[in-house]
Amino acid sequence: PNRMIRIPLSGLTGPVQVNGTEFNLSMAPMGAALSDDDLAGVLTYIRQTFGNKASPVTPEQVKKVRAEIGAHAPWTAQELQAVP
């Protein structure tokens, strides 16, 4: 969740590979408009649908990441790979 939370908060730019397919688009940041509860709910939905069975994202996790990154520029795939 630490990587996933960063994407809607700050956006994503540049090439990214997902399941062997490369995409090179930009995603605008939109998480600032959502509360921690709302963003956690959206990310939990994504993590638990479309055949996914990942754990829920909590509002506390969102709050922690939001505080850690502040006003970060859009992330690149390479930067996200370095996030534990």
DAQUIQUI-V50716 format. One record per residue. PSI is psi as a letter, one per 30 degrees, with the letter a starting at -180 (999 if undefined). Layout:
# DAQUIQUI-V50716
PSI ; PSI
This chain:
# DAQUIQUI-V50716
f ; e ; e ; e ; e ; e ; e ; f ; e ; f ; l ; k ; l ; a ; k ; k ; k ; j ; h ; f ; k ; k ; k ; i ; l ; k ; k ; k ; k ; f ; f ; f ; f ; k ; l ; e ; e ; e ; e ; e ; e ; e ; e ; e ; e ; e ; f ; g ; a ; h ; g ; k ; h ; l ; l ; l ; k ; l ; e ; e ; e ; e ; e ; e ; e ; e ; e ; e ; f ; b ; i ; k ; l ; k ; l ; l ; e ; e ; e ; e ; f ; f ; k ; 999
